[in-house]
């Protein structure tokens, strides 16, 4: 059968399934809350597993031990794996990963964040774009492949995990650590039109300052921790403007960013504050060394506190998520996705990086060439990801499903790793 006949058969199958099964499948996933925090995500995983099993797949349930889950500030995590072998299974193993945990909905919605409401061709709800949509993309791409392309060779795995919003170490990190998977290639939820080969990393630090309390009538008898914190923040905000000019060489990623996200301090208006603390995040470019970034940031904070010798300080790292860095092995994936995109869309899908950080970095760090691709618009901002009225356009969902299915067919047609 010719390549275009395969594409036509896949398109017909996906089109048949789209309204009958794929859209209701995604609606059910959106209607089950999986906010992280608080991170009680096992109930969503059990619903997802049942829905996938109803489509004819076997689903492995892998609960993460409770002690470890609690250590990362979550309540329950159960990861899911589907393994579908084609032919002898001796070809490459390709994993498709999407995460089911989502940020809390927040304020400002015009649609029920857990409703899965469809308006003007868009399905609304928290996680509709990031990244429950790609549960639907990947499941129905695989379902179409099984029905239309039985003469392939290799294995497709679906990894549906539940802690991307808090770092991924209980999701893909745990699956890889436990030896439950070792794919040759990975496509991770991308939620935009482009295929992503790189993304930023994240360094998050807690800065704790300790001074000496005093009555506000005699403030000179104390050591003001908030005053010292203010000095540090002023230096950091000025330094942020300097580092912003260091633009990445990768299209889609600009300069590094720095945000002070939280701050606490003091006990009362009439007491010199003895304690102050804040948490910051510095996004790390794929072109940068995480170790050098952290060393420089710690030095900036220490130098800013030099004029305050009576203020004690401690800097604790609470997260280091390394960037996803381009590697040669990604070419198998990018070539297949771009070829499929040309066949389906009649245009070349661009290759880019993005300033977010995702679970893709964990697969790449384990030696699995990884790119990001899935259902989404030209820009993630257009889908309101992590904002009110998050949504996925149903046409984007259907097109991405076909492109993923055809990409898998191209790679598994080679019949060799």
C-alpha positions in Angstrom: 0.0 0.0 0.0 1.3 3.5 -0.9 2.2 6.0 1.8 -0.7 8.3 0.8 -3.1 5.3 1.1 -1.9 4.8 4.6 -2.5 8.5 5.4 -5.9 8.3 3.9 -6.9 5.2 5.9 -5.6 6.8 9.1 -7.4 10.0 8.4 -10.7 8.2 7.8 -10.3 6.1 11.0 -9.4 9.2 13.1 -12.2 11.2 11.6 -14.7 8.4 12.5 -13.5 8.2 16.0 -13.1 11.9 16.7 -16.6 12.9 17.6 -17.9 9.4 18.5 -15.2 8.6 21.0 -12.2 11.0 21.2 -14.1 14.1 22.2 -16.1 12.3 24.9 -12.9 10.7 26.1 -11.2 14.1 26.6 -14.4 15.6 28.2 -14.3 12.8 30.9 -10.6 13.5 31.6 -11.3 17.2 32.1 -14.3 16.6 34.3 -12.2 14.7 36.9 -10.1 17.2 38.9 -6.4 16.5 39.2 -5.1 19.8 40.6 -1.5 19.8 41.7 -1.4 21.2 44.4 -2.9 19.5 46.3 -1.7 16.6 44.2 -4.3 13.9 44.9 -4.0 12.5 41.4 -4.6 8.7 41.7 -8.4 9.0 41.2 -7.8 10.7 37.8 -5.4 7.9 36.8 -7.9 5.2 37.7 -10.6 7.0 35.6 -8.1 7.4 32.7 -7.1 3.7 32.9 -10.7 2.6 32.8 -11.4 4.8 29.8 -8.4 3.5 27.9 -9.2 -0.2 28.8 -12.7 0.4 27.4 -11.0 1.1 24.0 -9.3 -2.3 24.0 -5.9 -1.6 25.5 -4.2 -3.2 28.5 -3.2 -0.6 31.1 -0.5 -1.0 33.7 -1.1 0.9 36.9 2.1 1.9 38.8 1.4 3.6 42.1 4.3 5.5 43.6 5.0 4.6 47.3 3.2 7.0 49.6 6.3 7.9 51.6 8.0 9.2 48.4 4.9 11.0 47.2 4.6 12.8 50.6 8.2 13.8 50.4 7.5 15.8 47.2 4.4 17.5 48.7 1.8 15.4 46.9 -1.0 13.1 48.2 -1.3 10.3 45.6 0.4 9.4 42.3 -0.4 6.5 40.0 1.3 6.4 36.7 0.0 4.5 33.7 1.7 2.6 30.9 0.2 1.1 27.8 2.5 -1.2 25.6 1.4 -2.0 22.1 3.7 -4.3 20.1 3.7 -4.4 16.3 5.1 -7.3 14.4 7.9 -9.1 16.2 8.5 -6.1 18.4 12.1 -6.0 17.4 11.9 -2.5 16.0 12.3 0.7 18.0 10.4 1.4 21.2 8.7 4.8 21.0 7.1 6.3 24.1 4.4 9.0 24.1 4.2 10.9 27.4 1.5 13.3 28.6 0.8 14.4 32.2 -2.6 14.4 33.9 -1.8 16.7 36.8 -2.8 20.3 36.3 -2.4 23.7 38.0 -5.5 24.8 40.1 -8.0 26.7 37.9 -7.8 30.1 39.7 -10.2 32.9 39.0 -11.7 34.6 35.9 -13.3 31.6 34.1 -16.2 32.1 31.8 -16.6 28.3 31.5 -16.7 25.6 34.1 -13.0 24.6 34.6 -14.2 21.0 35.1 -17.1 21.0 32.6 -15.5 20.0 29.3 -17.8 22.5 27.6 -17.6 22.8 23.9 -18.2 26.3 22.4 -17.4 27.4 18.8 -15.2 24.4 18.1 -13.2 24.6 21.4 -13.2 22.3 24.4 -12.8 24.3 27.6 -11.5 23.2 31.0 -8.4 23.0 33.2 -6.0 20.6 31.5 -7.8 20.7 28.2 -4.6 22.0 26.6 -1.9 21.1 29.2 -1.9 18.2 28.7 -5.0 16.1 28.9 -5.6 16.8 25.3 -2.6 14.7 24.5 -3.9 11.7 26.4 -6.6 11.8 23.7 -4.1 12.6 20.9 -1.8 9.7 21.8 -4.5 7.1 22.6 -6.4 7.7 19.4 -3.3 7.9 17.3 -2.3 4.5 18.6 -5.8 3.1 18.2 -5.9 4.2 14.5 -2.4 2.7 14.0 -3.5 -0.7 15.3 -6.5 -0.8 13.1 -4.9 0.6 9.9 -1.2 -0.4 10.0 -0.7 -4.0 11.3 2.5 -4.6 9.2 4.7 -2.4 11.4 7.6 -3.6 13.6 8.4 -2.2 17.0 6.6 -1.1 20.2 4.6 2.0 21.1 4.3 2.9 24.8 1.9 5.4 26.3 3.1 7.0 29.5 0.5 8.9 31.4 2.1 10.5 34.5 1.0 12.8 37.3 3.6 15.2 38.7 4.8 17.4 35.8 3.6 20.5 37.6 5.9 19.7 40.5 9.0 18.5 38.7 8.3 15.1 37.1 10.4 13.0 39.5 7.4 11.0 40.6 6.3 10.5 37.0 8.8 9.8 34.2 11.6 10.1 36.7 10.2 7.3 38.8 9.3 5.1 35.8 12.8 5.4 34.4 14.5 4.9 37.8 12.4 1.7 38.5 13.4 0.3 35.1 9.8 0.1 34.0 10.7 1.6 30.6 13.7 2.4 28.5 12.4 3.7 25.1 14.5 4.4 22.1 12.6 7.6 21.3 10.1 9.8 23.1 7.4 12.2 22.0 6.3 14.3 24.9 3.2 16.5 25.2 3.9 19.7 23.3 0.6 21.6 23.2 1.8 23.8 20.3 1.9 23.5 16.5 5.7 23.4 16.3 7.9 20.4 17.1 10.1 21.4 20.1 13.6 20.2 20.4 14.7 22.2 23.4 13.3 24.0 26.4 14.5 26.0 29.4 15.4 24.6 32.8 14.4 26.0 36.2 16.4 26.8 39.3 14.3 27.6 42.3 16.0 28.9 45.5 14.7 29.7 49.0 16.5 32.6 50.6 16.2 32.9 54.4 17.4 36.0 56.3 17.7 36.2 60.1 18.3 39.4 62.0 17.4 40.6 65.5 13.9 41.7 66.7 13.5 45.0 68.5 10.7 47.4 69.6 9.7 49.8 66.8 10.4 52.7 69.3 14.1 51.8 69.2 14.6 50.2 65.8 18.4 50.8 66.0 18.6 48.1 68.7 17.6 45.4 66.2 18.7 44.1 62.8 16.0 44.4 60.2 15.7 41.2 58.1 13.2 42.8 55.8 15.4 45.8 55.1 18.2 43.4 54.1 15.7 41.4 52.0 14.7 44.6 50.2 18.3 45.3 49.4 18.8 41.9 47.9 15.6 42.2 45.9 16.7 45.5 44.4 20.0 44.0 43.3 18.2 41.0 41.8 15.8 43.1 39.9 18.6 45.2 38.4 20.6 42.0 37.6 17.5 40.6 35.9 17.7 43.3 33.3 21.4 42.5 32.6 20.9 38.8 32.1 17.8 39.3 29.8 20.2 40.4 27.0 21.8 36.9 26.9 19.6 35.5 24.1 19.6 31.8 23.3 20.8 30.7 19.9 17.7 28.4 19.6 14.6 29.9 17.9 11.7 30.3 20.2 13.8 30.9 23.3 14.8 34.4 24.3 16.8 35.5 27.3 16.8 34.0 30.8 14.2 35.2 33.3 14.1 35.8 37.0 11.0 36.0 39.2 10.7 36.5 42.9 7.5 34.5 43.4 6.9 34.6 47.2 8.0 36.6 50.2 7.3 36.5 53.9 8.6 38.3 57.0 7.9 40.0 60.2 5.4 39.4 63.0 3.8 42.8 63.7 3.9 46.5 62.6 5.6 47.6 65.8 8.4 45.0 65.8 11.6 45.2 63.8 11.4 42.0 61.7 13.7 39.3 62.8 13.0 36.9 59.9 12.4 37.3 56.2 12.4 34.8 53.4 11.6 34.6 49.7 11.6 32.1 46.9 12.9 32.9 43.4 13.0 31.2 40.1 15.7 31.6 37.4 14.9 30.0 34.1 18.0 28.4 32.6 18.7 28.5 28.8 19.7 25.3 27.0 22.9 27.1 26.1 23.8 27.6 29.8 25.4 25.5 32.5 23.0 25.0 35.4 25.9 24.8 37.8 27.3 28.1 36.6 23.9 29.7 36.8 23.4 28.6 40.4 26.9 29.7 41.5 26.5 33.1 39.9 23.1 33.6 41.5 24.3 32.7 45.0 27.2 35.1 44.6 24.9 37.9 43.6 22.8 37.4 46.7 25.9 37.1 49.0 27.4 40.3 47.6 24.1 42.2 48.1 24.1 41.2 51.8 27.7 42.3 52.3 26.6 45.7 53.8 24.5 43.8 56.4 27.1 41.9 58.5 24.6 41.3 61.3 22.1 39.5 59.0 22.6 35.8 58.8 21.4 34.1 55.6 20.9 30.7 54.2 20.2 29.7 50.6 18.4 26.4 49.9 17.8 24.9 46.5 14.3 23.6 46.2 14.3 22.7 42.5 16.8 22.2 39.7 15.2 21.1 36.5 17.8 20.9 33.8 17.1 22.3 30.3 16.2 20.0 27.4 19.2 20.3 25.1 19.1 19.4 21.4 20.8 16.0 20.6 21.5 14.2 17.3 19.1 11.4 18.0 16.1 13.7 17.8 16.4 13.8 14.0 14.5 10.5 13.6 11.6 12.1 15.4 11.7 15.6 13.8 12.1 14.1 10.3 9.1 11.9 10.8 6.9 14.6 12.4 7.8 17.1 9.7 7.1 14.6 6.9 3.8 13.7 8.5 3.0 17.4 8.9 3.7 18.0 5.2 1.4 15.2 4.2 -1.4 16.2 6.5 -1.2 20.0 6.5 0.5 20.7 3.2 3.2 22.8 5.1 6.4 22.3 7.0 6.1 22.2 10.7 8.8 24.4 12.3 11.4 23.2 14.7 11.7 25.4 17.8 12.5 25.7 21.5 10.3 27.0 24.2 10.9 28.9 27.5 8.8 26.4 29.6 10.3 23.3 31.3 8.7 19.9 31.0 9.1 16.2 31.8 10.8 15.8 28.4 14.1 16.7 30.0 14.0 13.6 32.2 13.8 11.2 29.2 16.5 13.0 27.4 18.8 12.9 30.5 18.2 9.1 30.6 19.6 8.8 27.1 16.2 8.7 25.2 16.1 11.3 22.4 13.0 13.3 23.0 11.0 16.0 21.3 7.7 17.7 22.2 4.7 17.5 19.9 0.9 17.3 20.4 -2.4 19.1 20.0 -2.2 22.8 20.2 -2.3 26.2 18.5 0.5 28.2 16.9 1.3 29.6 20.3 0.6 28.1 23.7 -0.7 31.5 24.9 -3.6 31.1 22.4 -4.8 28.1 24.3 -4.7 30.0 27.7 -2.6 27.2 29.2 -2.3 27.7 33.0 -4.8 30.6 32.7 -8.6 31.1 32.9 -10.6 29.6 30.0 -7.9 27.1 29.0 -9.1 25.2 25.9 -8.1 23.1 22.9 -9.5 23.6 19.4 -11.0 20.3 18.3 -9.6 20.7 14.8 -6.1 21.0 16.3 -6.8 17.9 18.3 -7.8 15.9 15.3 -4.9 17.1 13.1 -2.3 16.4 15.8 -3.8 12.9 16.2 -3.3 12.2 12.5 0.2 13.6 12.4 1.3 11.6 15.5 -0.2 8.4 14.0 1.6 9.0 10.7 4.8 9.9 12.4 4.7 6.6 14.3 4.0 4.7 11.1 7.0 6.2 9.4 9.4 5.3 12.1 8.0 1.8 12.7 8.0 1.1 9.0 11.8 1.1 9.1 11.7 -2.1 11.2 15.0 -1.4 12.9 16.4 0.5 15.8 
